[in-house]
Amino acid sequence: MTGTGGTRASGAVMAMLLLVACGGGGEDRAPVVANEVAANEAVANEVVAETNQAVAEANVAAPAPETAVSFAGTWTGPEGLSFEVEPAAGGGFHVRNQDTLDEKTMFDARQEGGTLHFVRRGQALVARPGTGAETGFKWLANKRDCLIVQAGVEGYCRD
């Protein structure tokens, strides 16, 4: 036998052998010990089955962890800057971005885990979720739902 039940059974057999070898009346106790081992194994099997059932039910009832970040919407930066994200057909996103006072750009982006990857003016960039304080801009410091491209340089929040 293997596993926990096998260890208990072999322990019980050893106890019986010791009793018999020492003349402690092991023959009279052998059926009792065997019954105790069987009862313990039955209880252990029942506990394992109940535990497995409880774990299975908890896994079904528990919601899946939220790994997707909702990037869609308008994100506002300091001094009128903005980062507008729209879902694209077939996946990914279209972005309209006012990242300077003089220029608005458009580009596609893709989500990788909890970040948004895009190429703007030939430079590969990543926007990650964060707080207003993490953007590095005092105008956004009290916001909670933000995108940070580069702290202190480029960040956007939404209400």
N, C-alpha and C positions, 0 to 999 in steps of 0.2 A: 504494500500500500504506500501511496505517496501523499504529500500534502499534510494539512493540519490533522485530519482524521487519522491518518496513518501514524503520525507521531503520538497521538493520544493512545491509540490501540497498542502500539509497541511499548509505550510506557506502562500500560496496564498489564501487559504480558510479563514485563520485567518485574513488576510488583508481585504478581502471582508466583513467579519463579522464586523470588526471594523468600516469600512466605513459606513455600513448599520446602525450599532448601534449609531454612532455619527451623523447620518443624513447627511453624506457627499456625498450622491448620489451614494451609492454603487450599487443600482440596475442598474444604467446606465453603470457602469464600469465593472460589473460582466462578461459580454461576452468578454470584452477586456482583463481582467485579465486571464480568462480561455484560451483565444487564446494565450496570452503571455506564460502561463505555458506550454501549448501544444508545442509551438514553442521552448521553452527552453529545454523541454524534448527531442524533436526531434534532436536538435543540440547536446545535451549531448550524446544521443544514437549513433549519427553519429561519434562523436569524439572518443567514447569508441571503436566502431567497427574499425575505422581507426588505433587507437593505438594498438589494439589487432593484427590487420593485420601486422602492422610495426614490432611489437615484434616477431611475428611468422616468418616473412621473415628474420629478423636479426638472429634469432636462427638457421634457416636453412643455412644461408650464412656463419655464423661464424664457423671456424674450431673447432673441439673438442680440449679441452685443452690437451696438451701433458703430459701424466702421466708416460708413459713408458720411461725408460732410456735405451739407447742402450749400453749394457755391452760388446757385442761381439767385439773381437779384441785383439790386444796385447798391454798391458800396461807395461811400463818400469819404474823400480824403480832405486834408486841409486846403484852404484857399481855392475851393471850387473844383478840386481834382475828383475824378470818379473812375470806378471800375465796374462796368455793367456786364454781367454774365448771363447768357441765355443758353439753355440746353440746345444742342445741335441734333438734327435728325441722324440717327445711326450711332449716337454716342458722342461724348465729348461736349465741348462748349464753344460758343462764339463769344468773343469779348470785344467790347468797345471801351477804350481806355483813354481818359484824359489824364495823362501822367505828367504833363507840363502845362504851363499856362497858355502856351502857343500851339500845341499840337495834340490832336486826337488820333489814336491809332486803332486799327481793328486787326484781330488775329484769332486763331483757334487755340484752344487749350484742352488738355486732357487731365483727368483726375487719376492720381496714383496714390492709393491709400487715402490719407487725410490731407493731401496737398494737391495744388493745382499747378501743372507744368505748362509752360508756354515759351514761345520764342518771339521776342519783340525787338524790332530793328536789328535782327541778326544775333541777338544775345539770348541765350537760354536762361530762363528765370523760373523761380518756384515761389508761389504764394502759399503761405501756411496760415491756418487759423490761429488766433491769439486774442489778447485783450487790448484795449486802447492804451493801457500803460506800456504794453510790449511794443507798440508801434514807435514809441519814442517821441510822439507829438503831443504837446500839452493840450491841444484842441480836441484830441481823441481820448485823453487819459481816463475819462469816466465811462467810456463805452466798454461793452463786454463781448460783442460779436464782431470780430475784426479779421482782416486779411493782412498779413505782413509780407511784403516782398523783400524789403531790406530795412531793418529797424533804424529809425532816425532819418531815413532817406525816402522811403515809400511805404505807406500803409493806408488802409481804408477800413471804415466801419459801417455798420448799418444798425438802425434802431430796432 
